Amino acid sequence: MMDSGMYGTYGSVWGLFLNIVLILIIVWVSVTLLNRSSLVGSGNNERLARVEKDVEDIKQMVADIKEKLDEI
């Protein structure tokens, strides 16, 4: 009756190690599935392209404004 507490997974170093390994596997599978999701992959590339285009447009606008200020 005294040894009944040793049957849990935290009763030994191996049980703790097993729990840590299981948690790491679950986290790894979750991250892998999220990265392979078509919503994340395609949307991110399209957003990046739009941001790059917007940055170029803003750079051009700033250059135009600078030229106009230099003329004044």
C-alpha positions in Angstrom: 0.0 0.0 0.0 2.9 2.4 0.7 4.4 2.0 -2.9 1.2 2.8 -4.7 2.4 6.4 -5.5 5.3 5.1 -7.6 3.0 4.0 -10.5 2.6 7.5 -11.9 4.7 8.9 -14.7 6.4 11.3 -12.3 7.5 8.4 -10.0 10.9 8.1 -11.8 13.3 10.0 -13.9 12.2 8.0 -16.9 8.6 8.9 -16.4 9.5 12.6 -16.3 11.7 12.2 -19.4 8.8 10.5 -21.2 6.4 13.3 -20.4 8.9 15.9 -21.6 9.4 14.0 -24.8 5.7 13.7 -25.4 5.2 17.4 -24.9 8.0 18.2 -27.3 6.6 15.9 -30.0 3.1 17.5 -29.6 4.6 21.0 -29.9 6.7 20.0 -32.9 3.7 18.4 -34.7 1.6 21.5 -34.1 4.2 23.9 -35.4 4.8 21.7 -38.5 1.1 21.6 -39.3 0.8 25.4 -38.9 3.7 26.0 -41.1 2.4 23.8 -43.8 -1.0 25.4 -43.7 -1.9 26.9 -47.1 -3.4 30.0 -45.4 -0.2 30.9 -43.7 2.1 30.3 -46.6 0.3 31.9 -49.5 -1.0 34.8 -47.6 2.4 35.7 -46.2 4.0 35.8 -49.6 1.2 38.0 -51.0 1.4 40.4 -48.1 5.2 40.5 -48.4 4.9 41.5 -52.1 2.4 44.2 -51.3 4.5 45.6 -48.5 7.6 45.7 -50.8 5.6 47.5 -53.5 4.2 50.0 -50.9 7.7 50.6 -49.6 9.0 51.4 -53.1 6.0 53.7 -53.7 6.7 55.5 -50.5 10.4 55.9 -51.4 9.4 57.4 -54.7 7.0 59.8 -53.1 9.6 60.9 -50.5 12.1 61.5 -53.3 9.6 63.6 -55.3 8.8 65.6 -52.2 12.5 66.2 -51.5 13.0 67.4 -55.1 10.1 69.9 -54.7 11.4 71.1 -51.4 14.9 71.6 -52.9 13.3 73.7 -55.7 11.6 75.9 -53.2 
